[in-house]
Amino acid sequence: MRTAELLASGLTQARYALTAARTTAPRRSRLSGTHDMTTLATLLAGVPHSVRTAFTARTLAP
């Protein structure tokens, strides 16, 4: 991969992690690790709403 592609991939992963941390964050700040990602809701928290909507429409809709 080229450096630009690696950077874009890293930024996407960081955005997902930040969204997941904000969604499941306790009242005070703490570091989240992969061991905290144990439920479906936590795993999906970082997936953008538009991606979940498209998945639902294409895969789960009648």
C-alpha positions in Angstrom: 0.0 0.0 0.0 1.1 3.5 -0.6 1.6 5.9 2.3 -1.6 7.9 1.4 -3.7 4.7 1.5 -2.2 3.7 4.8 -3.0 7.1 6.2 -6.6 7.1 5.0 -7.1 3.6 6.4 -5.6 4.6 9.8 -7.8 7.7 9.9 -10.9 5.6 9.2 -10.0 3.1 11.9 -9.4 6.0 14.4 -12.8 7.5 13.5 -14.5 4.2 14.2 -12.7 3.8 17.5 -13.5 7.4 18.6 -17.2 6.9 17.7 -17.3 3.6 19.6 -15.6 5.2 22.6 -18.0 8.1 22.6 -21.0 5.8 22.3 -20.0 3.5 25.1 -18.0 6.0 27.3 -18.6 6.0 31.0 -19.2 9.2 32.9 -15.5 9.9 33.1 -12.8 9.3 30.5 -10.9 6.1 30.2 -8.9 4.2 27.6 -10.8 1.7 25.5 -9.1 -1.4 24.1 -10.1 -4.3 22.0 -11.0 -6.3 25.1 -13.8 -3.7 25.7 -15.4 -4.6 22.3 -17.3 -7.6 23.5 -20.9 -6.8 22.4 -22.5 -6.4 19.0 -23.7 -2.9 20.0 -20.1 -1.9 20.9 -18.7 -3.3 17.7 -21.3 -1.6 15.6 -21.0 1.7 17.4 -18.1 2.7 15.2 -19.8 1.8 11.9 -21.3 5.0 10.3 -25.1 5.2 10.3 -25.2 5.4 6.5 -23.3 2.1 6.3 -25.7 0.4 8.7 -28.7 1.8 6.8 -27.4 0.6 3.4 -26.6 -2.8 4.9 -30.1 -3.1 6.4 -31.7 -2.0 3.1 -29.8 -4.3 0.9 -29.5 -7.4 3.1 -32.3 -7.4 5.7 -35.1 -5.7 3.8 -37.7 -7.9 2.1 
